[in-house]
């Protein structure tokens, strides 16, 4: 799984173009959102998503690895606990959001350290 980040300026119009380009290429979105001039989406194949966007003249998109962890929505403070574990393992988090399956998605810099951190999350 990967996060794709795409610059956006006209949110509705840009998201329509992004959604159309990815949908026509058969790339499904499994979570994400848009904030601070950037759309983030969880996809199974980051390379396929980038190819689809480039083929539709949507430039500036990047794909990054993610760590996906179960989100215990019934536990107040869960995000803080998860982030503390990532900090303890020196994992840089570029962005975070939830997916469509109630899991937390962390866009990260180091897959190996992030996997070690997930093990410590319990």
C-alpha positions in Angstrom: 0.0 0.0 0.0 1.1 3.5 -0.8 0.0 7.1 -0.2 -0.1 9.3 -3.2 0.1 13.0 -2.6 -1.1 15.3 -5.3 -0.9 19.2 -5.2 -4.3 20.8 -5.5 -5.3 24.4 -5.9 -9.0 24.3 -6.9 -10.2 21.6 -4.6 -13.4 20.4 -6.2 -12.1 20.7 -9.8 -8.7 19.1 -9.0 -10.3 16.2 -7.0 -12.7 15.6 -9.9 -9.8 15.3 -12.3 -7.8 13.1 -9.9 -10.7 10.8 -9.2 -11.6 10.5 -12.8 -8.0 9.7 -13.9 -7.5 7.1 -11.2 -11.0 5.5 -11.7 -10.5 5.2 -15.4 -7.2 3.4 -14.7 -8.9 1.1 -12.3 -7.0 2.5 -9.3 -9.3 2.4 -6.2 -9.0 4.8 -3.3 -9.0 3.1 0.1 -8.8 6.2 2.3 -7.5 9.7 2.3 -8.4 13.4 2.2 -7.2 16.8 1.2 -5.7 19.5 3.3 -3.1 22.3 3.0 -3.0 22.3 -0.8 -2.5 18.6 -1.1 -4.7 15.5 -1.6 -3.6 12.3 0.0 -5.0 8.9 -1.0 -4.3 5.4 0.1 -3.8 3.1 -3.0 -2.7 -0.5 -3.5 -0.3 0.3 -6.3 1.5 3.7 -6.1 3.2 3.3 -9.4 0.0 2.6 -11.2 -1.6 5.6 -9.6 1.3 7.8 -10.7 1.1 6.5 -14.2 -2.6 7.2 -14.4 -2.2 10.8 -13.1 0.7 11.5 -15.5 -1.3 10.1 -18.4 -4.0 12.7 -17.5 -1.5 15.5 -17.3 -1.8 15.8 -13.5 1.7 16.6 -12.4 3.6 16.8 -9.1 2.2 13.6 -7.6 4.4 11.5 -5.4 4.0 8.1 -3.9 5.3 7.2 -0.4 5.2 4.1 1.8 2.7 3.8 4.6 2.3 2.1 7.9 -1.3 0.9 8.5 -2.3 0.1 12.1 -5.6 -0.9 13.7 -7.4 2.1 15.2 -9.1 1.4 18.5 -11.8 4.0 18.2 -13.2 3.1 21.6 -10.0 4.1 23.4 -9.7 7.9 24.0 -6.1 9.0 23.4 -5.3 6.2 20.9 -3.7 8.6 18.3 -1.5 10.1 21.0 -0.4 6.6 22.1 0.3 5.5 18.5 2.3 8.7 17.8 4.4 8.3 20.9 5.4 4.8 19.8 6.4 6.1 16.4 8.4 8.9 18.0 10.2 6.4 20.3 11.2 4.4 17.2 12.4 7.6 15.4 9.9 7.3 12.6 9.1 10.5 10.7 5.5 10.9 9.9 4.7 13.1 6.9 0.9 12.8 7.1 -1.7 10.6 8.9 -5.4 9.8 8.2 -7.8 7.0 8.5 -8.8 4.5 5.9 -12.2 3.0 5.0 -11.6 0.1 7.4 -11.1 2.1 10.6 -7.3 1.8 10.5 -4.8 4.6 10.9 -2.6 5.3 7.9 0.8 6.9 8.6 2.8 8.2 5.7 6.3 7.5 6.9 10.0 7.8 6.0 11.3 4.4 7.0 9.3 1.2 6.5 11.6 -1.0 8.6 11.5 1.2 11.7 7.8 1.8 11.2 7.1 -2.0 11.2 9.1 -2.3 14.4 7.0 0.4 15.9 3.8 -1.3 14.9 4.9 -4.4 16.8 5.3 -2.2 19.9 1.9 -0.7 19.5 0.4 -4.0 20.6 
